[in-house]
Amino acid sequence: MQPPLPALYCFALPNELHPEQLAARALELVARAATRSDGSAVAHRYALHAGPRTKPHLHLQMAECTAAAEVMETASWRSIT
């Protein structure tokens, strides 16, 4: 049996937020994504990119597609702003 494939996501964040606000929103999103509905944690890593010539965005890699699918079903991703 093969190990589960990782799931990769990229989320745009609002341009209007200050760096501290961007970091807080990104951490909130990661925390929601990295917690299954039963409260257990999903192994993950992330990177937040923002700068003068870069639109703010978050890269999120989750350890397994099955956990990612569950998170995508239960999370309200449209509520980032």
Residue pairs with C-beta under 8 A, 6 or more apart in sequence:
4 63
4 64
4 65
4 66
5 64
5 65
6 61
6 62
6 63
6 64
6 65
7 61
7 62
7 64
7 65
7 67
7 68
7 69
8 59
8 60
8 61
8 62
9 33
9 59
9 60
9 61
9 62
9 68
10 57
10 58
10 59
10 60
11 29
11 57
11 58
11 60
11 77
11 80
12 55
12 56
12 57
12 80
13 22
13 25
13 26
13 48
13 50
13 56
13 57
13 58
13 80
14 22
14 25
14 56
14 80
14 81
15 55
15 56
17 25
17 56
19 50
22 48
22 50
22 56
23 48
25 80
26 46
26 48
26 58
29 58
29 60
29 77
29 80
30 44
30 46
30 58
30 60
32 71
32 75
33 42
33 44
33 60
33 62
33 68
33 71
33 75
34 41
34 42
34 44
34 62
34 71
35 41
35 42
35 71
36 42
36 67
36 70
36 71
37 70
37 74
42 62
42 63
42 64
42 67
42 68
42 71
43 62
43 63
43 64
44 60
44 61
44 62
44 63
45 60
45 61
46 58
46 59
46 60
46 61
47 58
47 59
48 56
48 57
48 58
48 59
49 56
49 57
49 58
49 59
50 56
50 57
62 68
62 71
